[in-house]
Amino acid sequence: MKLSEKPTIHEGAKVLDSTLGAWTEIGANSVIEESIIGDYTYTAGDAQITYSEVGKYCSIASHVRIHPVNHPMWRVTQHHMTYRRVLYDLGESDDTEFFEWRKDHKVTIGHDVWIGHGAIIMPGVSIGTGAVIGSGAVVTKDVPPYMIAAGVPAKPIKERFPKEIAEKLLEIAWWNWDRPTLEERFEELNDVERFIRKYGK
């Protein structure tokens, strides 16, 4: 099977009130809700993404959870009957203010980010372009561009590239190239030094 500009949504996946970019692939049994998924980004399957903005060319492994929703710990009970009132016949309408609070803590993920199997990205977190999140990590704080982070809670492990190379890649911003440019320069994506020499300012 080949992908195309039209998003590919596999069996059992659900996309609700979301925007999918070109060449995206949503793996089987994934749920994407109220989120934006950038061009060429894919989920390997069984991923759940809520209230998030994910950049282009991101690789999201299976069983990743982005923005697991918070409960109201400041209330007497944190049970969802206090905001899903209609479900329990405890009110004529749900607590819309609480749902807006959840949405206000969206997750933002840059471009070309790799998120490993089973990782969890908590609400309000920002992950920079080019970063790597290790399998099983629980990310509670922002991760800078081109940083590798892992663990519970996730901590920076090392930089993917020296700072000067990372800065050059951010300047080039190849993820914004149109399709003809990508095709023309595709083979050069495998050699970082040559790539920077040719396209860096």
Summary of the structure (lengths in Angstrom):
residues: 201
radius of gyration: 18.8
end to end distance: 38.4
largest distance: 64.7
contacts: 623
relative contact order: 0.10
helix: 24%
strand: 24%
